[in-house]
């Protein structure tokens, strides 16, 4: 009786052990990519950005039409719709755009806390501070172009309406015009970053939006109307009044900082609020 020896075939050879997964280091670029995916995948982000452009350009054209007399108002003795000069008239929509960018920033900061998805974000980024930097960077990259497009659109449409009705106009080359347009786009971006910082600090969408609206829109106007003139030196340090030095935003006080000083004061507000948000994010439990 003969025996045969079976030789193992290649298909019967034992499988090689799986390669261990290599964990990629957490870098600021990867965190920014993650935050970019979060914001761009939300329909509300693009609705807000479109609304910023439409509000700036649309209200600018309407204000120009009303101030030039091509559109009549129900009561000629009523309040003026527009500014005291052509530039501030066509940038009338800045007040409404300020609220929109602030809400967008507050949502970007507080929405994850409301849904508790922040726990996964912080678990993937143990050092935590890159999350705040990434959120601020991505938000700026979205808001700044939208604000610039809306500001340029408001200027172009508004000046076109004023010129068509033989009203006074200004050009880009006139003194302070280009600075005000660029400053307006930067101011709206700064407000969005302030909203982001408040959202991260308060971890509540409603509370951060309410605080932003009060601090940027309501308190400066009320304080300027109710407080004596001796407070003007303090009031000019508020974000809106500081921005009046380099934009067409109407200040609530007669004293206005210079363009450079106003920009530095507004930047200081952004740095302080985002710095507090970073410190809170690093030290507080999620």
C-alpha positions as a LaTeX table, in Angstrom:
\begin{tabular}{lrrr}
\hline
Residue & $x$ (\AA) & $y$ (\AA) & $z$ (\AA) \\
\hline
Unk1 & 0.00 & 0.00 & 0.00 \\
Unk2 & 1.51 & 3.24 & $-1.07$ \\
Unk3 & 0.92 & 6.64 & 0.54 \\
Unk4 & 1.07 & 10.07 & $-0.98$ \\
Unk5 & 2.02 & 13.27 & 0.72 \\
Unk6 & $-0.16$ & 16.28 & 0.01 \\
Unk7 & 1.75 & 19.49 & $-0.52$ \\
Unk8 & 0.05 & 22.70 & 0.59 \\
Unk9 & $-1.14$ & 24.88 & $-2.23$ \\
Unk10 & $-0.68$ & 28.62 & $-2.30$ \\
Unk11 & $-4.37$ & 29.03 & $-1.76$ \\
Unk12 & $-4.15$ & 27.01 & 1.39 \\
Unk13 & $-1.28$ & 28.94 & 2.92 \\
Unk14 & $-2.07$ & 30.77 & 6.13 \\
Unk15 & $-3.08$ & 34.40 & 5.72 \\
Unk16 & $-0.59$ & 37.05 & 6.73 \\
Unk17 & $-1.49$ & 39.02 & 9.87 \\
Unk18 & $-3.18$ & 42.38 & 9.27 \\
Unk19 & $-1.01$ & 45.42 & 9.35 \\
Unk20 & $-1.53$ & 47.62 & 12.38 \\
Unk21 & $-3.31$ & 50.88 & 11.70 \\
Unk22 & $-1.04$ & 53.89 & 11.81 \\
Unk23 & $-2.56$ & 56.81 & 13.70 \\
Unk24 & $-2.00$ & 60.08 & 11.92 \\
Unk25 & $-0.91$ & 63.00 & 14.11 \\
Unk26 & $-3.49$ & 65.66 & 14.89 \\
Unk27 & $-2.38$ & 68.79 & 13.06 \\
Unk28 & $-3.98$ & 72.19 & 12.73 \\
Unk29 & $-4.48$ & 71.59 & 9.00 \\
Unk30 & $-6.44$ & 68.38 & 9.61 \\
Unk31 & $-8.54$ & 70.08 & 12.29 \\
Unk32 & $-9.30$ & 72.95 & 9.90 \\
Unk33 & $-10.31$ & 70.46 & 7.22 \\
Unk34 & $-12.69$ & 68.84 & 9.68 \\
Unk35 & $-14.23$ & 72.18 & 10.64 \\
Unk36 & $-14.53$ & 73.12 & 6.96 \\
Unk37 & $-16.48$ & 69.93 & 6.27 \\
Unk38 & $-18.79$ & 70.67 & 9.20 \\
Unk39 & $-19.65$ & 74.18 & 8.04 \\
Unk40 & $-19.90$ & 73.55 & 4.32 \\
Unk41 & $-22.16$ & 70.51 & 4.79 \\
Unk42 & $-24.81$ & 72.60 & 6.56 \\
Unk43 & $-27.38$ & 74.25 & 4.31 \\
Unk44 & $-27.89$ & 77.00 & 6.85 \\
Unk45 & $-24.31$ & 78.20 & 6.39 \\
Unk46 & $-24.85$ & 78.97 & 2.71 \\
Unk47 & $-28.26$ & 80.50 & 3.40 \\
Unk48 & $-26.68$ & 82.90 & 5.88 \\
Unk49 & $-23.86$ & 83.81 & 3.49 \\
Unk50 & $-26.31$ & 84.45 & 0.66 \\
Unk51 & $-28.50$ & 86.51 & 2.98 \\
Unk52 & $-25.49$ & 88.67 & 3.94 \\
Unk53 & $-24.83$ & 89.49 & 0.28 \\
Unk54 & $-28.50$ & 90.10 & $-0.52$ \\
Unk55 & $-29.10$ & 92.27 & 2.54 \\
Unk56 & $-26.06$ & 94.47 & 1.90 \\
Unk57 & $-26.70$ & 94.92 & $-1.81$ \\
Unk58 & $-30.50$ & 95.03 & $-1.60$ \\
Unk59 & $-30.79$ & 97.53 & 1.22 \\
Unk60 & $-28.09$ & 99.65 & $-0.39$ \\
Unk61 & $-30.09$ & 99.91 & $-3.61$ \\
Unk62 & $-33.35$ & 100.59 & $-1.74$ \\
Unk63 & $-31.76$ & 103.28 & 0.42 \\
Unk64 & $-30.27$ & 104.94 & $-2.64$ \\
Unk65 & $-33.63$ & 104.88 & $-4.41$ \\
Unk66 & $-35.44$ & 106.39 & $-1.43$ \\
Unk67 & $-32.83$ & 109.06 & $-0.69$ \\
Unk68 & $-32.67$ & 110.13 & $-4.35$ \\
Unk69 & $-36.44$ & 110.44 & $-4.58$ \\
Unk70 & $-37.01$ & 107.76 & $-7.22$ \\
Unk71 & $-39.07$ & 105.82 & $-4.67$ \\
Unk72 & $-41.57$ & 107.80 & $-2.64$ \\
Unk73 & $-42.29$ & 107.04 & 1.00 \\
Unk74 & $-45.76$ & 107.18 & 2.61 \\
Unk75 & $-44.82$ & 110.07 & 4.89 \\
Unk76 & $-42.37$ & 112.65 & 3.64 \\
Unk77 & $-41.87$ & 113.91 & 7.15 \\
Unk78 & $-40.95$ & 110.52 & 8.55 \\
Unk79 & $-37.50$ & 109.28 & 9.50 \\
Unk80 & $-34.83$ & 109.29 & 6.83 \\
Unk81 & $-34.00$ & 105.93 & 5.26 \\
Unk82 & $-30.29$ & 106.07 & 4.56 \\
Unk83 & $-27.25$ & 107.98 & 5.69 \\
Unk84 & $-26.11$ & 111.58 & 5.62 \\
Unk85 & $-23.73$ & 111.00 & 2.69 \\
Unk86 & $-23.78$ & 108.74 & $-0.39$ \\
Unk87 & $-21.43$ & 106.13 & 1.06 \\
Unk88 & $-23.29$ & 105.65 & 4.33 \\
Unk89 & $-26.55$ & 105.60 & 2.37 \\
Unk90 & $-25.56$ & 102.68 & 0.14 \\
Unk91 & $-24.18$ & 100.81 & 3.16 \\
Unk92 & $-27.44$ & 101.07 & 5.11 \\
Unk93 & $-27.75$ & 97.27 & 5.12 \\
Unk94 & $-24.64$ & 96.94 & 7.28 \\
Unk95 & $-26.72$ & 97.00 & 10.48 \\
Unk96 & $-28.78$ & 94.02 & 9.38 \\
Unk97 & $-25.72$ & 92.23 & 7.99 \\
Unk98 & $-24.01$ & 92.70 & 11.36 \\
Unk99 & $-26.78$ & 90.75 & 13.04 \\
Unk100 & $-26.61$ & 88.00 & 10.41 \\
Unk101 & $-22.86$ & 87.45 & 10.70 \\
Unk102 & $-23.10$ & 87.52 & 14.48 \\
Unk103 & $-25.78$ & 84.83 & 14.47 \\
Unk104 & $-23.72$ & 82.73 & 12.06 \\
Unk105 & $-20.69$ & 83.01 & 14.33 \\
Unk106 & $-22.69$ & 82.15 & 17.46 \\
Unk107 & $-24.12$ & 79.08 & 15.72 \\
Unk108 & $-20.65$ & 77.97 & 14.66 \\
Unk109 & $-19.47$ & 78.21 & 18.26 \\
Unk110 & $-22.40$ & 76.89 & 20.29 \\
Unk111 & $-24.21$ & 74.48 & 17.98 \\
Unk112 & $-21.94$ & 71.51 & 18.73 \\
Unk113 & $-22.42$ & 72.01 & 22.46 \\
Unk114 & $-26.18$ & 71.95 & 22.02 \\
Unk115 & $-26.06$ & 68.68 & 20.07 \\
Unk116 & $-23.29$ & 67.20 & 22.28 \\
Unk117 & $-21.19$ & 66.46 & 19.21 \\
Unk118 & $-18.50$ & 68.54 & 20.85 \\
Unk119 & $-17.48$ & 65.47 & 22.86 \\
Unk120 & $-16.40$ & 63.67 & 19.68 \\
Unk121 & $-14.56$ & 66.75 & 18.44 \\
Unk122 & $-12.61$ & 67.13 & 21.67 \\
Unk123 & $-11.89$ & 63.41 & 21.88 \\
Unk124 & $-10.29$ & 63.58 & 18.44 \\
Unk125 & $-8.33$ & 66.72 & 19.38 \\
Unk126 & $-6.96$ & 66.22 & 22.90 \\
Unk127 & $-5.10$ & 69.56 & 23.01 \\
Unk128 & $-8.38$ & 71.36 & 22.19 \\
Unk129 & $-6.97$ & 74.79 & 21.34 \\
Unk130 & $-6.60$ & 73.90 & 17.63 \\
Unk131 & $-10.38$ & 73.50 & 17.51 \\
Unk132 & $-10.92$ & 77.16 & 18.38 \\
Unk133 & $-8.23$ & 78.31 & 15.94 \\
Unk134 & $-9.66$ & 76.11 & 13.18 \\
Unk135 & $-13.22$ & 77.32 & 13.76 \\
Unk136 & $-12.07$ & 80.95 & 13.65 \\
Unk137 & $-10.02$ & 80.40 & 10.50 \\
Unk138 & $-12.75$ & 78.58 & 8.59 \\
Unk139 & $-15.42$ & 81.07 & 9.65 \\
Unk140 & $-13.23$ & 83.97 & 8.50 \\
Unk141 & $-12.62$ & 82.32 & 5.13 \\
Unk142 & $-16.38$ & 82.06 & 4.60 \\
Unk143 & $-17.58$ & 85.40 & 5.99 \\
Unk144 & $-14.89$ & 87.70 & 4.58 \\
Unk145 & $-15.57$ & 86.94 & 0.87 \\
Unk146 & $-19.34$ & 87.15 & 1.39 \\
Unk147 & $-19.00$ & 90.47 & 3.21 \\
Unk148 & $-16.66$ & 91.81 & 0.53 \\
Unk149 & $-19.01$ & 90.78 & $-2.30$ \\
Unk150 & $-22.01$ & 92.26 & $-0.51$ \\
Unk151 & $-20.19$ & 95.51 & 0.25 \\
Unk152 & $-18.96$ & 95.92 & $-3.32$ \\
Unk153 & $-22.42$ & 95.03 & $-4.62$ \\
Unk154 & $-24.04$ & 97.60 & $-2.34$ \\
Unk155 & $-21.61$ & 100.26 & $-3.51$ \\
Unk156 & $-22.05$ & 99.46 & $-7.20$ \\
Unk157 & $-25.84$ & 99.17 & $-7.15$ \\
Unk158 & $-26.36$ & 102.08 & $-4.79$ \\
Unk159 & $-24.12$ & 104.48 & $-6.66$ \\
Unk160 & $-25.74$ & 103.40 & $-9.91$ \\
Unk161 & $-29.18$ & 104.27 & $-8.55$ \\
Unk162 & $-27.97$ & 107.61 & $-7.20$ \\
Unk163 & $-26.29$ & 108.51 & $-10.49$ \\
Unk164 & $-29.39$ & 107.56 & $-12.48$ \\
Unk165 & $-31.41$ & 110.04 & $-10.42$ \\
Unk166 & $-28.81$ & 112.83 & $-10.62$ \\
Unk167 & $-28.01$ & 112.54 & $-6.92$ \\
Unk168 & $-24.60$ & 113.06 & $-5.36$ \\
Unk169 & $-22.23$ & 110.10 & $-5.68$ \\
Unk170 & $-18.67$ & 109.15 & $-4.71$ \\
Unk171 & $-16.10$ & 107.04 & $-6.51$ \\
Unk172 & $-13.65$ & 104.41 & $-5.32$ \\
Unk173 & $-10.81$ & 106.85 & $-5.79$ \\
Unk174 & $-12.33$ & 109.47 & $-3.50$ \\
Unk175 & $-10.78$ & 110.03 & $-0.11$ \\
Unk176 & $-11.64$ & 107.29 & 2.40 \\
Unk177 & $-14.09$ & 105.39 & 0.18 \\
Unk178 & $-11.99$ & 102.29 & $-0.51$ \\
Unk179 & $-10.85$ & 102.23 & 3.10 \\
Unk180 & $-14.45$ & 102.26 & 4.30 \\
Unk181 & $-15.46$ & 99.44 & 1.96 \\
Unk182 & $-12.54$ & 97.23 & 2.99 \\
Unk183 & $-13.10$ & 98.19 & 6.61 \\
Unk184 & $-16.76$ & 97.22 & 6.40 \\
Unk185 & $-15.88$ & 93.72 & 5.18 \\
Unk186 & $-13.31$ & 93.35 & 7.96 \\
Unk187 & $-15.75$ & 94.70 & 10.56 \\
Unk188 & $-18.40$ & 92.15 & 9.62 \\
Unk189 & $-15.79$ & 89.39 & 9.82 \\
Unk190 & $-14.74$ & 90.63 & 13.26 \\
Unk191 & $-18.36$ & 90.54 & 14.46 \\
Unk192 & $-18.66$ & 86.95 & 13.23 \\
Unk193 & $-15.54$ & 86.03 & 15.24 \\
Unk194 & $-16.94$ & 87.77 & 18.32 \\
Unk195 & $-20.12$ & 85.72 & 17.91 \\
Unk196 & $-18.02$ & 82.57 & 17.60 \\
Unk197 & $-16.15$ & 83.38 & 20.80 \\
Unk198 & $-19.36$ & 84.10 & 22.69 \\
Unk199 & $-20.85$ & 80.84 & 21.45 \\
Unk200 & $-17.86$ & 78.86 & 22.70 \\
Unk201 & $-17.86$ & 80.71 & 26.02 \\
Unk202 & $-21.58$ & 80.47 & 26.77 \\
Unk203 & $-22.23$ & 77.14 & 25.02 \\
Unk204 & $-25.75$ & 78.33 & 24.30 \\
Unk205 & $-27.00$ & 79.56 & 20.94 \\
Unk206 & $-29.73$ & 81.77 & 22.41 \\
Unk207 & $-27.53$ & 83.31 & 25.12 \\
Unk208 & $-24.64$ & 84.06 & 22.75 \\
Unk209 & $-26.92$ & 85.63 & 20.11 \\
Unk210 & $-28.66$ & 87.76 & 22.74 \\
Unk211 & $-25.36$ & 88.92 & 24.23 \\
Unk212 & $-23.95$ & 89.77 & 20.81 \\
Unk213 & $-27.04$ & 91.71 & 19.74 \\
Unk214 & $-27.03$ & 93.64 & 23.00 \\
Unk215 & $-23.32$ & 94.42 & 22.97 \\
Unk216 & $-22.99$ & 95.35 & 19.30 \\
Unk217 & $-26.37$ & 96.87 & 18.40 \\
Unk218 & $-28.46$ & 97.79 & 21.46 \\
Unk219 & $-26.10$ & 98.90 & 24.24 \\
Unk220 & $-24.05$ & 101.39 & 22.15 \\
Unk221 & $-27.20$ & 103.14 & 20.92 \\
Unk222 & $-28.84$ & 103.29 & 24.36 \\
Unk223 & $-25.66$ & 104.32 & 26.13 \\
Unk224 & $-24.96$ & 107.05 & 23.60 \\
Unk225 & $-28.47$ & 108.44 & 24.05 \\
Unk226 & $-28.76$ & 108.18 & 27.83 \\
Unk227 & $-25.27$ & 108.72 & 29.23 \\
Unk228 & $-23.73$ & 112.21 & 29.52 \\
Unk229 & $-21.01$ & 113.40 & 27.16 \\
Unk230 & $-18.36$ & 112.70 & 29.79 \\
Unk231 & $-18.80$ & 109.01 & 28.96 \\
Unk232 & $-17.96$ & 109.46 & 25.28 \\
Unk233 & $-14.35$ & 108.51 & 25.87 \\
Unk234 & $-15.48$ & 105.13 & 27.20 \\
Unk235 & $-18.25$ & 104.58 & 24.68 \\
Unk236 & $-15.90$ & 105.03 & 21.74 \\
Unk237 & $-14.13$ & 101.83 & 22.83 \\
Unk238 & $-17.22$ & 99.72 & 22.16 \\
Unk239 & $-16.88$ & 97.52 & 19.04 \\
Unk240 & $-19.40$ & 99.39 & 16.89 \\
Unk241 & $-18.10$ & 102.83 & 17.82 \\
Unk242 & $-14.50$ & 101.73 & 17.30 \\
Unk243 & $-15.38$ & 100.45 & 13.82 \\
Unk244 & $-16.92$ & 103.82 & 12.93 \\
Unk245 & $-13.39$ & 105.18 & 12.61 \\
Unk246 & $-12.68$ & 103.13 & 9.48 \\
Unk247 & $-16.14$ & 102.21 & 8.12 \\
Unk248 & $-19.38$ & 103.96 & 7.28 \\
Unk249 & $-21.03$ & 102.61 & 10.45 \\
Unk250 & $-22.77$ & 105.36 & 12.39 \\
Unk251 & $-21.25$ & 105.85 & 15.84 \\
Unk252 & $-23.47$ & 106.48 & 18.87 \\
Unk253 & $-21.11$ & 109.16 & 20.18 \\
Unk254 & $-19.64$ & 112.36 & 18.77 \\
Unk255 & $-16.11$ & 111.21 & 19.58 \\
Unk256 & $-14.77$ & 108.70 & 17.03 \\
Unk257 & $-11.39$ & 107.01 & 17.10 \\
Unk258 & $-9.03$ & 107.33 & 14.16 \\
Unk259 & $-8.92$ & 104.56 & 11.54 \\
Unk260 & $-5.82$ & 102.82 & 12.90 \\
Unk261 & $-6.79$ & 103.17 & 16.56 \\
Unk262 & $-10.33$ & 102.01 & 15.86 \\
Unk263 & $-9.08$ & 98.96 & 13.99 \\
Unk264 & $-6.72$ & 98.09 & 16.85 \\
Unk265 & $-9.50$ & 98.43 & 19.43 \\
Unk266 & $-11.81$ & 96.18 & 17.41 \\
Unk267 & $-9.01$ & 93.65 & 16.94 \\
Unk268 & $-8.42$ & 93.71 & 20.69 \\
Unk269 & $-12.08$ & 92.81 & 21.28 \\
Unk270 & $-11.73$ & 89.84 & 18.94 \\
Unk271 & $-8.48$ & 88.67 & 20.54 \\
Unk272 & $-9.80$ & 88.97 & 24.09 \\
Unk273 & $-13.07$ & 87.15 & 23.39 \\
Unk274 & $-11.45$ & 84.38 & 21.35 \\
Unk275 & $-8.68$ & 84.11 & 23.94 \\
Unk276 & $-11.27$ & 83.64 & 26.67 \\
Unk277 & $-13.06$ & 81.08 & 24.52 \\
Unk278 & $-9.81$ & 79.18 & 24.00 \\
Unk279 & $-9.04$ & 79.17 & 27.71 \\
Unk280 & $-12.57$ & 78.01 & 28.50 \\
Unk281 & $-12.40$ & 75.26 & 25.89 \\
Unk282 & $-9.08$ & 73.95 & 27.19 \\
Unk283 & $-9.93$ & 74.01 & 30.90 \\
Unk284 & $-13.66$ & 73.25 & 31.13 \\
Unk285 & $-15.21$ & 69.85 & 30.79 \\
Unk286 & $-17.31$ & 69.23 & 27.74 \\
\hline
\end{tabular}
